[in-house]
Structure formats: structure tokens, C-alpha cells
Amino acid sequence: MLSALLMIVSAILIVLVLLQSGKSDGISGAFTGTGGLNLFANVKERGSEKVITNLTMAFGVIFFALVIAIRILD
């Protein structure tokens, strides 16, 4: 029962992570120096980006709790 729920939550979590947009130039920008890597920039998410980020965080917590519960009950 919990294992099936864990697989469903895992699939949803993967989809949510893939839906998130990139927030930096990535590794190529770090090596080439283009775009100015500013790690402490104050970037606010709005609209759907904020909803996806919050859902990703919530499903991450659910995933973690399910893994702990499965480990304790086995």
C-alpha cells in the first residue's frame, strides 16, 4: 500500500521538477563567465512558477515522510 503511494508520489515529483524553469545559465555560463553569475540575486517567483515550486516542496516532504514510514514499518 505505502509502496504504491510512494511510486505515485515519486512520479508526480519527477514531473514537477521537470516543469520548473531554469533559474540560471547553468554549467556553461559558469565556465564561460557569460551572464554574470549572481548567486544571491533576489528573484521572486510569481504565478504558476510559485505554485509549481510550492507543490514540488510539498511532494518532496511527502516523499521523505513516506520513505521514513516504510522504513519504520518494515
C-alpha positions, 0 to 999 in steps of 0.5 A, a space after each residue: 500500500 505505502 509502496 504504491 503511494 510512494 511510486 505515485 508520489 515519486 512520479 508526480 515529483 519527477 514531473 514537477 521538477 521537470 516543469 520548473 524553469 531554469 533559474 540560471 545559465 547553468 554549467 556553461 555560463 559558469 565556465 564561460 563567465 557569460 551572464 554574470 553569475 549572481 548567486 544571491 540575486 533576489 528573484 521572486 517567483 510569481 504565478 504558476 512558477 510559485 505554485 509549481 515550486 510550492 507543490 514540488 516542496 510539498 511532494 518532496 516532504 511527502 516523499 521523505 515522510 513516506 520513505 521514513 514510514 516504510 522504513 519504520 514499518 518494515 
